[in-house]
Amino acid sequence: MDRIEAMRVFVTALDEGSLAGAGRRLGRSPAAVTRAIAFLEAHVGAQLLHRTTRSMRLSEAGERYAAACRRVLTELEEADMLVAGERAAPRGLLTLTAPLVSGARVLRPILDAFLDLHPTVRARLTLLDRPVSLMDEGIDVALRISHLPDSSLIAIRIGEVRKVVCASPSYLVGRPPIVEPGDLMAHACIAMSHFGQDSWSFSPDARTGAQRHVHLEPRLIVNSVEAAVASAVEGHGVTRVFSYQVADEVRSGRLVVLLPDAEPPPMPVHLITPEGRLSVPKVRAFVDFAMPRLKAEFARRAELPRSIREPG
């Protein structure tokens, strides 16, 4: 059996979540898919998948081998595309990753529109609030909200986002005013487990230049942006999120932005792709399509009020 083709079956089974799904995707019988996996396991001398009648999961060796297979298949596809040249139409599987909220709210609609224009392209969008290795996972394009370290990745800046403190008007009525960061200690704070649950940092004090950190005892800690925003909208406390995550709520008046003058510097937003991938038609086509739309959407979501009048 051809090893490259067996690798393709193996990776497709992981993407589809089952051997049967791989068979349907590739037009192969269940027996042929099972033989391909068995061929690879015999070749490497290790079990790659733990399989039962209801589930399938990678072994430790399988995790390492899957990453290597994705790299090999990606490089082969890239070589084919480079030979085909710029005249080749976008086709094949486009793999992307993004944070949960920006991926669902901002990137996903743009990806849907791109797929409508290119029927020969399929896509896999993985939403995670942690960075992944583009090379190890065989990912074509990633949306990242962070300061990027120097690397061989190609980064295209598409905007910036702010960390904003916000609360509902109903929560603020009758409570102590929030004029400076230290005032938050008198309020019910809604923190996120991955976004500063013990303390929030702000820009330096304009008069003294001292760094400002507010130590919290949150009333509520959640691991979801959606949960934190919903709790704040319902008047249960003050939360801190990225500006784009509450753009709709602020515009509608359900939330108001607090402490705008104390906000830390904005965080940049980039599209990143491994070096060389922009030569692949499906990747180049998506980046060219998505870049202006992402810039416009992040700019729209950045236009939030930077000051409020305290309800009284």
N, C-alpha and C positions, 0 to 999 in steps of 0.2 A: 504493500500500500504506500502511496505517496505521502511522505511525512508532512509536507506543507499543507496538503489537503486535509490530513488528519488534524493538524493544528487548527485549521479553519473550522472544522467540525467541533472541536473542543471549545474554541472561543465562542462560537455561535450557541452552543449548549449553555454556556455561562450567561450570555446575553439574554437568551430566551428563558432561562431558569429551569430548563428540563431537556432531557434527551429527545423527548417527543417533539418539543417545540423546535429544536434544532433540525429534526427530520422534516418537519413541515416547512421551515424556512428554506432549507436546502434541497427539498424535493427528494429526500432519501428515506428509505425504510428504517424503522426502529432498529432492526438487526444491523443494518449498515452503520448506523451511528454508534451503536454499542461496539462493533468491531473496530471502528476508528479510535475510540477511547482506549479500548484494550490494546490496540497496536501501540499507541503512545506510552501507555503504562509499561508495556513490555520493553519498549525501547529505552525508557529512562530508568527502568528497574525500580519503580516506586508507584504506589497508589496515588492517583491524582484526585479522584473524587470518592467521597463517601456517599453511597446511594442506598436508599430504601425505596419501597413502593410509593412513598408519598413525598420524599424530599431528596435533595441533592446539595452537597456542600463540598467545598474544596478542602483537601488535606493541606497540611503545612507545606509539603513539597509541591502540591498543586497550585498554591498561591504564588510561589516563586516561578513555577513553570508557566502559569497563565500570563504573568507580566512579561516574561520573555517571549511568549508566543505573540502577544499583542505587538511588541516591538518589531518582531520579524515580519509579521503580516503588514504592519503599517509601512515599513521600509520597502517591502516588495510592491505595495500599491503605489507608493511615492515614485519608485523607479519606473513603473508602467506609465504613470501620468506624465513624468518628465519626458519620456520618449514620445508620448502622444503629442506633447507640446501644448501651447496656449490655445490651439484650435479645439482641443478636446472639450466636450460639454461636461459640466459638473455631474458627477454620478457617484454612486457608492454610499457607504455609511459614514456620516459625519458625526464625530463624537465630541461632546461638549460637557463642561462642568461649570457650576456657578453656586454661590451661596443660596440658601433656601428661599429667602424672600425676594431678593433681586432676580434670581433665576425664574421664580414663578410669576412675579408681577411685571418684570421688565423684559428679560431675555426671551421667555417662552413665547409671548405673542409675536415677537419679531422673527423667531425661528419658525413659527407656524406660517407666517406670511412668506418666508423664504421657501419653505417646502412646497407651498402652493404654486410658486413660480417654477420650481425645479422638480418635476415628478420622478426623475431618475435618481434623486438623492433621498436617502433615509437618514434618520438622526437618532442618536441616543443622548439624552440630556440627564446628567447625574447632578442632583442638588445636594450639596453638603456644606455645612458650616465649618469646614476645615480644608486646608489646602491638600491637594493630591499631586503626585508626581505625574506630569504630563507624559514623560517618556515611558515610565514604567507601566502606566495604565493605557497607553496608546491613545491619548486624548489629543484631538486636533486643536481645539480652542477652549480657553477658560476665561471666565469673567472674574476678576479679582478686585476686591476693595481693600487695599493695603499699600504701604510703601514696599516696593519690590527690591529684593537684594539683587546685586549684579549677577547675571547668569547668561547662558547662551540663548535664552528665550527671547523672542521678539515681542516687545510690549508696545501697545498703541494706547495712548491715554485718551479716554473718552469722557472724562468729567471728574467731578469730586463730590463728596458728600460730607455733611456735618454731623457731629454728635450733638443732639439736642435734648434738653430736658423739657418735658411737657406734662400737662395735667389738664383735666376737663374744667371748664368754667364752674360747674356745679361743685367740684371738690374744693376750689379755691375760695368760694364764698364763706365768709365767717372764720377763715383760718388765718394764721399769721402770714403776713406778706413775705414773698420770696424775692429779696432784693440782691442778696449775695449768696455764694455757694454755701456758706456756713448755716444759712437759714434752713437748709434742707433737713438738718438734724431734728427739727421740730415737726417734721412731716412724715406721713406714711409713705415709704419709698417702695417701689416695685422694681426689683432688680432681676437681671438675667444671669444665669450661672456662668455663661461664657462672655459676659460683657461688663464685668466689674460688680460683683455682688457684695464685696466688703468695703470698697471705697470708689469714689468717682473723682477723677482728676480734671482740673480746669486750667485755663490759661493763667499765666502769672498775674499777680496783682499789679494793676497799672501804676500804683503809687510807690510800692516798695520793691516790685520785681520778684517777690517771693512766690514760689510755686504753691498752688492751692489744691489740697486733697481733702475731701470730705469723707470721714469714716462713717459707714452706715451700719445700722441694724435693721435691715429691710423688714417690712411688714409681710412681704410676699417675695419669694424667689421662684422664678420659672425658667425653663430652658427653651422657651419659644417666644419669638418676637410677637407673633399673633396674639398669644395669651397676655403678654405684658401690655400691648396696645389696647386690647379689649378691656382689660381690667381698669386701665387708666381712663378710657372713654366712659366707662360706667361709674366713674367717680370714686374709685377705691384708693387712689394715691397718685404719686408722682413717679414717672418712669423716665428712662433715658434710652434712646434708640438713634439710629441713623435717620437723617432728615427725609430721605426718600421713602422710608418705611411708614411715615405718618403724614405724607404730603396731602393725601385726600382728607384725612381727619382734620388737619389744620385748616385747610381751605373751607371745609364745611362748618367750622366753628366748634366741632366736637372736642377738639384739643387746642390748647394755646401753648406757644413756645415761651419758656421761661429762661432767664439768665442769658440772653443772646450775646451780651458783651463779655461773658466769661467762657464762651465756647473755645475748646482747643482748636488748633489749626485743622482745616479740612483734610479728609483722607482722599487720596487719588483713586480713581477707578480706571482699570486697564482691561483691554482684551489682550491676552497673551497666547502665543502659539510657538511650538518648537521651531528652531531655525530650520529652514528648508521647506516647511509645510506650506508656506504661502505660494510655493510653486505648483501645488496640487490644485487643479481647477475648482473642486468643491470647496476647499478652504478659502482660496482667494475670492471666489464668488460670494461666500457667506460673509467674510470680513468686509468686502466692499459694500455689500448690502446692509449689513448690521451697523457698521461704524457710524454713519450719519444719523441713523434712527436712534441708536443708543445715546449719542451725544445730545440729541434733541430731547429725549425722554428724561435723562438725568438732569439736564438744564431746567426742564419744566418742573421737575420734582424738587429742585433746589430753590425755587422761588417761593420761599416761605416767609411769613412775617418775622422780622428779626427783633421786634419788641412788641409788648402788649401793654394794655392798661389793666391794672389789677381790678377784677370785679369787686364791687363794693355794694 
